Amino acid sequence: MFGLRPIQETREHTPSFYAATANSQTAFPTLTDDTSADVVVVGGGFSGVNTALELAERGVDVALVEANRIGWGASGRNGGQVIGGIGHTPERFRRSIGDEGIKAIYAMGIEARDVIRERVERYAIQCDLKWGYCDVALKPRHMKAFAEWQAFEKAIGNPHPYTLLDRDELKAYVNSERYLGGLHNTANGHLHPLNLCMGEAQALATLGANVFEQSRVVAIERGETVVVRTEQGSIRAKTLVLAGNAYMGGLVPQLGKQVMPSASSVVATEPLPADLAAEILPADVAVCDPRTALDYFRLSADRRLLFGGLSNYTGMEPSNLEGVMRDKMCRVFPQLQSVNIDFAWSGWIGIGINRMPQLGQVRDNVYYIQAFSGHGVAPTHMMAKVTAEKIMGRSKRHDAMAKIPHWSFPGGALLGRPLLAIGMAYYKALDLL
Ligand SMILES: Cc1cc2nc3c(=O)[nH]c(=O)nc-3n(C[C@H](O)[C@H](O)[C@H](O)COP(=O)(O)OP(=O)(O)OC[C@H]3O[C@@H](n4cnc5c(N)ncnc54)[C@H](O)[C@@H]3O)c2cc1C
């Protein structure tokens, strides 16, 4: 067992491997006067930046306001794993979205990664993007599930092959005694998420959008025209997009009740000698296991092992974060016991009850995107694209997502956290079987 402490936050980036290796620092101005735009977007993570970018690419006059720095939230501190799929088992919502909706969600799950690929190419964003991924099995039933998954990807028309690997074959990708086998694909991959997010924001500014940092929205006036008020200024717009996710708090209470901030953590080792890096991850793939509280890891471009895990529904991190993560890492790669850990950090994931991204409209001219439940690097890009399509007047695929029912956590943050913790403890117990 370990004690917990609140995650230390300032208005600058949380110290992390990503903040230390950012290509450059963004320095967009603080909003200090009253201005206007056609569309104003709140939140400078992947969801907000990409909605704004999609709109700016279509010639819309758009402004973006971020409370802290671009990529300050989950988008600039995650594991950097680019994973396909949108949420979990959309078949649960057949009654609401029909077969067409389910089909559209699976197609978006494939397309999501291509949105990133295109962004990186079009704007020449230096973010160490690499393709290659292994899901790894800890139990025989995981291998059975992988075989079903492999068949499923083929059935939905994923053009990328998924290859089952037995224990020995897996070692060419993930050289650990911990796993029984795996499922490899080159559809998924990994990247430096903060550099991606900052690169996307730079592209947005280049297209003429106004981007504001250190400008927290503290009030919203709704009507035919919306006004977002920050501490020092305001933006009047025809349309508002809310993309503050787990960090938006009670700004819009009905959205806040649907998303529970949960902490996840990552450590980065010192750069590993080339032979040690090649020994543990010979094909430089990103890796994750299928548990509820999963381990996820990969090498950075400078050969550090970035190892992530934990999910804490109090929103806090272990007081001995480095020690807890080192234990997890060394269960996979015992040879890393004496390697230094240079960075350890945590951030908030936005969890929704049904584990499907939440998007839709609070009213005609107020859109929202949130709750990626720990799987958002690629899906945020896709949900941003369909939100922009909808704002431009058409998007059946946005409408399919928006028809999915979402629920508030019963009892709000006070009771919702313990209830979620109990629910997750149940799923974690199932992981042990
Ligand atoms: C430690 C960790 C590891 C993860 N690993 C992975 C992974 O490997 N792969 C994966 O697919 N997903 C991963 N995720 C999830 C993924 O990072 C998120 O789903 C995704 O980044 C969410 O993006 P977002 O833009 O919706 O939210 P965020 O990136 O959290 O952005 C929200 C932004 O809104 C701003 N904001 C909030 N309120 C206001 C306001 N009132 N005014 C102005 N601005 C405001 C915040 O400051 C913040 O910058 C991980 C998350 C964490 C925390």
The ligand as a Tripos MOL2 file, in Angstrom:
@<TRIPOS>MOLECULE
LIG
   53    58     1     0     0
SMALL
NO_CHARGES

@<TRIPOS>ATOM
      1 C1         -0.6980   10.1370  -17.5340 C.3       1 LIG1
      2 C2         -1.5950    9.9340  -18.7380 C.ar      1 LIG1
      3 C3         -1.2510    8.9780  -19.6830 C.ar      1 LIG1
      4 C4         -2.0540    8.7860  -20.8030 C.ar      1 LIG1
      5 N1         -1.5940    7.9480  -21.8000 N.ar      1 LIG1
      6 C5         -2.2930    7.8560  -22.9640 C.ar      1 LIG1
      7 C6         -1.7630    7.1350  -24.0460 C.ar      1 LIG1
      8 O1         -0.6250    6.6440  -24.0020 O.2       1 LIG1
      9 N2         -2.5220    7.0050  -25.1690 N.ar      1 LIG1
     10 C7         -3.7720    7.5760  -25.2720 C.ar      1 LIG1
     11 O2         -4.4390    7.4090  -26.3030 O.2       1 LIG1
     12 N3         -4.2680    8.3610  -24.2720 N.ar      1 LIG1
     13 C8         -3.5540    8.5220  -23.1350 C.ar      1 LIG1
     14 N4         -4.0190    9.3350  -22.1350 N.ar      1 LIG1
     15 C9         -5.2880   10.0610  -22.3590 C.3       1 LIG1
     16 C10        -5.0960   11.2640  -23.2880 C.3       1 LIG1
     17 O3         -3.9560   11.9860  -22.9100 O.3       1 LIG1
     18 C11        -6.3480   12.1540  -23.2020 C.3       1 LIG1
     19 O4         -7.4850   11.3810  -23.5300 O.3       1 LIG1
     20 C12        -6.3060   13.3450  -24.1500 C.3       1 LIG1
     21 O5         -5.0750   14.0080  -24.0960 O.3       1 LIG1
     22 C13        -7.4470   14.3040  -23.7840 C.3       1 LIG1
     23 O6         -7.2710   15.5020  -24.5050 O.3       1 LIG1
     24 P1         -8.2210   16.7460  -24.2300 P.3       1 LIG1
     25 O7         -7.8040   17.8280  -25.1310 O.co2     1 LIG1
     26 O8         -9.6430   16.2920  -24.3240 O.co2     1 LIG1
     27 O9         -7.9760   17.1240  -22.6990 O.3       1 LIG1
     28 P2         -6.6840   17.8130  -22.0170 P.3       1 LIG1
     29 O10        -5.4520   17.4810  -22.7530 O.co2     1 LIG1
     30 O11        -6.7130   17.4830  -20.5680 O.co2     1 LIG1
     31 O12        -6.8970   19.3640  -22.2440 O.3       1 LIG1
     32 C14        -7.8450   20.1260  -21.5710 C.3       1 LIG1
     33 C15        -7.3000   21.5490  -21.4980 C.3       1 LIG1
     34 O13        -8.3610   22.4280  -21.1570 O.3       1 LIG1
     35 C16        -7.8390   23.4380  -20.3460 C.3       1 LIG1
     36 N5         -8.9470   24.0330  -19.6040 N.ar      1 LIG1
     37 C17        -9.7540   23.4220  -18.6900 C.ar      1 LIG1
     38 N6        -10.6520   24.3110  -18.1840 N.ar      1 LIG1
     39 C18       -10.4160   25.4980  -18.8040 C.ar      1 LIG1
     40 C19       -10.9970   26.7840  -18.6960 C.ar      1 LIG1
     41 N7        -11.9880   27.0330  -17.8370 N.pl3     1 LIG1
     42 N8        -10.5120   27.7780  -19.4770 N.ar      1 LIG1
     43 C20        -9.5070   27.5460  -20.3540 C.ar      1 LIG1
     44 N9         -8.9090   26.3430  -20.4780 N.ar      1 LIG1
     45 C21        -9.3500   25.3270  -19.7150 C.ar      1 LIG1
     46 C22        -6.8310   22.7270  -19.4690 C.3       1 LIG1
     47 O14        -5.8830   23.6260  -18.9150 O.3       1 LIG1
     48 C23        -6.2260   21.7140  -20.4320 C.3       1 LIG1
     49 O15        -5.0350   22.1830  -21.0330 O.3       1 LIG1
     50 C24        -3.2560    9.5290  -20.9820 C.ar      1 LIG1
     51 C25        -3.6110   10.4970  -20.0190 C.ar      1 LIG1
     52 C26        -2.7940   10.6990  -18.9110 C.ar      1 LIG1
     53 C27        -3.1820   11.7570  -17.9030 C.3       1 LIG1
@<TRIPOS>BOND
     1     1     2 1
     2     2     3 ar
     3     2    52 ar
     4     3     4 ar
     5     4     5 ar
     6     4    50 ar
     7     5     6 ar
     8     6     7 ar
     9     6    13 1
    10     7     8 2
    11     7     9 ar
    12     9    10 ar
    13    10    11 2
    14    10    12 ar
    15    12    13 ar
    16    13    14 ar
    17    14    15 1
    18    14    50 ar
    19    15    16 1
    20    16    17 1
    21    16    18 1
    22    18    19 1
    23    18    20 1
    24    20    21 1
    25    20    22 1
    26    22    23 1
    27    23    24 1
    28    24    25 2
    29    24    26 1
    30    24    27 1
    31    27    28 1
    32    28    29 2
    33    28    30 1
    34    28    31 1
    35    31    32 1
    36    32    33 1
    37    33    34 1
    38    33    48 1
    39    34    35 1
    40    35    36 1
    41    35    46 1
    42    36    37 ar
    43    36    45 ar
    44    37    38 ar
    45    38    39 ar
    46    39    40 ar
    47    39    45 ar
    48    40    41 1
    49    40    42 ar
    50    42    43 ar
    51    43    44 ar
    52    44    45 ar
    53    46    47 1
    54    46    48 1
    55    48    49 1
    56    50    51 ar
    57    51    52 ar
    58    52    53 1
@<TRIPOS>SUBSTRUCTURE
     1 LIG1         1 GROUP 0 **** ****
